Structure formats: structure tokens, C-alpha cells
Amino acid sequence: MSTPILIDIAVGDALAGDEPDRFDPVSPAAAVTVTEAAQEAGVAALRLLDTAGGRRAIDPSVAGVSFDRATAGRVGVVLRPGAGYEVSAATVPDPAAAGPVERWSEYAEILTRLWESFPRDALIGDQERALVVDDALVRAIDHEGRFYRVAAPLDGPSSVQGRPVVVADPDVLGWAVVARSADAVIVDRGQSAGADLALTAGLEQAGRQRDDVVLIGRAEVTLSASTGPTLRACLGLRDTVEALS
């Protein structure tokens, strides 16, 4: 069985006068070249990073929109649990709310509902009736949670695929949480032994089917000449990739 490969890539601009480093962000033009070569080589996915070489890259959520349009709706979101940021902290509905796991779960729910709030079918573009959008299909989510308060729908249509997939790591979140919200779960090699049983149990508890979620194993490998000249050429800035086993 072949092993699908996931490539980490950060998109940004090199600083003037800097010598290229293989862990630096690549330029938008180079990212296009990497994407095309990776697709030709059979790479399963690219994961956009927010930092590389200790430097900030283009926000993955911004670059991801372009990738989604360029690939006709094949983008996903890898959500990592965190403690929030200054904007959400200043407007949090429940000042006592704490905990990265609960925050992650609420954030994933909001994203999903927002993606579904403005379906592409709502775009009419009827010049004769002077109608651009069918307002009846666009609905506010009116979310009122412990960490976030979100009322309005998206201000534009969702991805071609409907809603992008949500990818999660159970290491911090736990299987019960990811089973409720994730479309794909990535685990390290050390977690792989009991991962399928743990995911299945979590999905049953959440009322979902095992086929609803893809389980992906992760391991770091070193490229060799046998990997193929096309893939090696497109990975000139990076000698290792993550292989999904």
C-alpha cells in the first residue's frame, strides 16, 4: 500500500539581503511551483504553517482562501487548541471561561455553522430581477457561548465543497472531543496502536459513524533519490516531510 505524503509549507517574503534557508517561508510564486510539482508527484496534501525559520509567514487562513479557489474547493483547517487572543478575551461572554479544550470545541462549532450559513446556492446573479443573493438561504448563526458571541452569517459564499474539513489532533483534545467535531484526525506513530478503537468509541458516543472521520498516522521521513526527481526538486528548501502512514 502506498503512503500518502503531507508537506508542510509556509508562504511569505524573504527579507532583503537574507541568504535562502531551507526552513524559511517560500515566496507566493515558489509556493505555486511547489504545489504543482507536489500534485504531479502524488502528494496528498499541503499544510500551510504560520511560522518558518522563526519568522512569521502569511496567515494560513488568508492563504488558504486562495488555495481553496485554486483547487476548486479542497482546503481544510487544522485547528490547534489554545488560550485565545486579545480580541476574544476582551469580548468573551463568560469572563470565567477557561480551558483550551472547551474553547476548541466551541470554536469548531462556530466555524462549521458559519461555513453553512451562506451556501453557494444562495448566489443567484439574476440581472433581470436584480437579485444577487437569495436572502432566504443565508441565515445568521446567533451563537451565544462561553467563549464567543457570533450573530451574523458569512459575508460571502462558502467553499465549493460546502464546508472545508476540520482536522484535529487528539493528543491534547482527547478522543471524545475530536469525535464530535473533526472530519479527519492526525495521530503520531506512538498513538497509532489503539487509535482506531479509540476513535470508533468516541464516534459511537457522539452518534456518528466510523466512516464519517478519516484517521491519519504521522511520521517523519527523510527523502532519498528513490523518492523521485520531481518531488525532490519541488522540496529543494526542505529535506524532510511528514508521511502519513
C-alpha positions in Angstrom: 0.0 0.0 0.0 1.4 3.4 -0.9 2.0 6.0 1.8 0.3 9.4 1.2 2.6 12.4 1.9 1.8 15.7 3.7 4.1 18.6 3.0 4.5 21.5 5.5 4.9 24.8 3.7 5.0 28.4 4.9 4.3 31.2 2.4 5.9 34.6 2.8 8.5 37.0 1.5 12.2 36.7 2.1 13.9 39.5 3.9 16.2 41.7 1.8 19.8 40.6 1.9 19.0 37.3 3.6 20.6 34.1 2.3 17.9 31.5 1.5 17.4 28.9 4.2 15.5 25.7 3.7 13.2 26.4 6.7 12.4 30.0 5.6 9.0 30.8 4.1 8.8 30.4 0.4 7.5 33.2 -1.9 4.0 33.0 -3.3 5.4 32.3 -6.7 7.5 29.4 -5.4 4.5 28.1 -3.5 2.7 27.7 -6.8 5.6 25.8 -8.2 5.8 23.5 -5.1 2.0 22.9 -5.3 2.1 22.0 -9.0 5.1 19.7 -8.5 3.6 18.1 -5.4 0.4 17.3 -7.3 2.4 15.8 -10.1 4.3 13.7 -7.7 1.2 12.4 -6.0 1.5 14.3 -2.7 -1.8 14.0 -0.8 -1.8 17.4 0.9 0.0 20.6 1.7 -0.2 22.0 5.2 0.2 25.8 5.5 2.3 26.9 8.5 2.1 30.3 10.2 5.8 30.4 11.0 9.0 29.1 9.5 12.7 29.6 10.5 11.5 31.7 13.4 9.7 34.2 11.1 6.1 34.9 10.5 4.5 33.7 7.3 1.3 34.7 5.5 -1.6 33.9 7.7 -2.7 30.4 6.7 -6.4 31.4 6.9 -5.7 34.1 4.3 -3.6 31.9 2.0 -6.0 29.0 2.4 -8.7 31.0 0.7 -6.5 31.3 -2.4 -5.6 27.7 -2.2 -9.3 26.7 -1.9 -10.2 28.7 -5.0 -7.2 27.4 -7.0 -8.0 23.8 -6.1 -11.8 24.1 -6.7 -12.6 23.5 -3.1 -10.1 21.2 -1.5 -9.0 23.1 1.5 -9.2 22.0 5.2 -8.5 23.6 8.5 -6.1 22.1 11.1 -7.4 23.6 14.4 -5.0 23.6 17.4 -6.2 24.2 20.9 -5.0 27.4 22.5 -5.7 30.0 25.1 -7.3 32.6 22.8 -6.1 36.1 21.9 -6.7 39.7 23.0 -9.7 40.3 20.8 -11.7 37.4 22.0 -10.5 37.9 25.6 -11.9 41.4 25.6 -15.4 40.4 24.5 -15.8 36.9 26.0 -19.4 36.4 27.2 -18.3 34.5 30.3 -15.2 36.1 31.9 -14.7 32.9 34.0 -14.5 30.7 30.8 -11.2 28.9 30.6 -9.7 25.8 29.2 -8.3 25.2 25.7 -10.3 22.0 25.1 -13.7 23.6 25.7 -12.6 26.7 23.7 -11.6 24.5 20.7 -14.9 22.6 20.7 -16.9 25.9 20.7 -14.6 27.4 18.0 -15.0 24.3 15.8 -18.8 24.5 16.1 -18.8 28.2 15.1 -16.6 27.6 12.1 -18.9 24.8 10.9 -22.0 26.8 11.3 -20.5 29.9 9.6 -19.5 27.8 6.6 -23.0 26.5 6.4 -24.6 30.0 6.9 -24.0 31.2 3.3 -24.4 28.3 0.9 -23.2 28.8 -2.7 -26.7 28.0 -3.9 -27.8 31.4 -2.4 -25.9 33.2 -5.2 -28.5 33.9 -7.9 -27.0 36.5 -10.1 -30.3 37.3 -11.8 -29.9 40.5 -13.7 -33.5 40.7 -14.9 -34.9 40.6 -11.4 -31.9 42.5 -10.0 -31.2 39.7 -7.5 -27.7 38.8 -6.4 -28.4 36.6 -3.4 -31.4 34.6 -2.2 -31.6 36.0 1.4 -33.8 33.2 2.5 -30.9 30.8 2.2 -28.5 33.0 4.2 -29.0 32.6 7.9 -27.4 34.2 11.0 -26.0 31.6 13.4 -26.8 33.6 16.5 -24.2 31.8 18.6 -24.0 32.7 22.3 -21.4 30.6 24.1 -19.0 30.8 27.0 -16.0 31.9 24.8 -17.6 33.6 21.8 -20.6 35.6 20.7 -21.3 35.5 16.9 -24.5 36.6 15.3 -24.1 37.3 11.6 -23.6 34.8 8.8 -20.6 34.9 6.5 -20.4 37.9 4.2 -19.7 35.7 1.2 -20.4 32.2 -0.1 -18.7 29.1 1.4 -16.2 26.9 -0.4 -17.2 24.9 -3.5 -17.1 21.8 -1.3 -19.7 23.2 1.0 -17.7 23.4 4.3 -14.0 22.7 4.5 -12.9 19.7 6.5 -11.9 20.2 10.1 -8.7 18.4 11.1 -7.8 17.8 14.7 -5.1 16.2 16.9 -6.4 14.1 19.9 -3.2 14.4 21.9 -4.5 17.5 23.9 -8.2 17.4 23.0 -9.0 13.8 23.7 -10.9 11.3 21.5 -14.4 12.3 22.8 -13.9 16.0 21.7 -12.4 15.3 18.3 -15.0 12.7 17.6 -17.8 15.3 18.0 -16.3 17.9 15.6 -13.5 16.6 13.4 -13.6 15.3 9.8 -10.0 14.0 10.0 -7.8 13.1 12.9 -4.0 13.0 12.8 -2.1 10.9 15.2 1.7 10.3 15.8 3.2 6.9 15.4 3.2 6.3 19.1 -0.6 6.8 19.3 -1.4 4.6 16.3 -1.8 1.2 18.0 -5.2 1.9 19.7 -6.2 4.9 17.6 -8.9 3.2 15.5 -10.6 1.7 18.5 -10.5 4.9 20.5 -11.8 6.9 17.6 -14.6 4.4 17.0 -15.7 4.5 20.6 -15.7 8.3 20.6 -17.8 8.4 17.4 -20.3 6.0 18.8 -20.7 8.2 21.9 -21.2 11.2 19.6 -23.7 9.4 17.5 -21.5 9.4 14.4 -20.4 6.6 12.1 -16.8 5.4 11.7 -16.9 6.3 8.0 -17.5 10.0 9.0 -13.9 10.6 10.1 -10.6 9.8 8.4 -7.8 8.6 10.6 -4.3 9.6 9.5 -1.0 8.5 11.0 2.0 10.8 11.1 5.7 10.0 10.9 8.8 12.0 9.8 10.8 10.5 6.9 13.9 11.6 5.0 13.7 11.9 1.3 16.1 9.8 -0.8 16.9 9.5 -4.5 14.3 6.8 -4.9 11.5 9.2 -3.9 11.5 10.7 -7.3 13.3 13.6 -9.0 10.1 15.7 -9.4 9.3 15.6 -5.7 12.9 16.2 -4.7 13.1 19.2 -7.0 10.0 20.8 -5.5 11.3 20.2 -2.0 14.6 21.9 -2.5 14.1 24.1 0.5 13.2 21.2 2.9 14.8 17.7 3.3 12.1 16.2 5.4 8.4 15.9 5.0 5.7 14.3 7.1 4.5 11.0 5.8 1.0 9.9 6.6 1.2 6.2 7.3 
